[in-house]
């Protein structure tokens, strides 16, 4: 084997290792950045979840809504304060589901 061929193979091997390391570190950095973007939204959701008002709305929607209002009315047939409770609870869980962690 020629010395220059051995040197070229070594250079190729080092280049392949550098590209592989760059890909690994790049994908890891992307995952870290993606999770870091969720932190402010997650903190807002946790603050909302700790509110007594949210738990009262959730309990109303889950236990009393069907008893007090006919499902045939739909959302448009509900009074504004009841509609507010339904939307608040629904959008809370929609936002939480949209923030799925990978």
ZIJO-V775578 format. One line per field, one symbol per residue. psi: psi as a letter, one per 20 degrees, with the letter a starting at -180 (. if undefined). burial: # if it has 24 or more other ideal C-beta (glycine too) atoms within 12 Angstrom, else .. A space follows every 50 residues. Layout:
psi->???
burial->???
This chain:
psi->pqhhgghghghgghgghggghggghghghggghghhhigghhhgghgghi phgghggggghhhighhhqphihahhjqqghghggggggghghggghikp p.
burial->.................................................. ...#..#..##...#................#..##.##..#........ ..
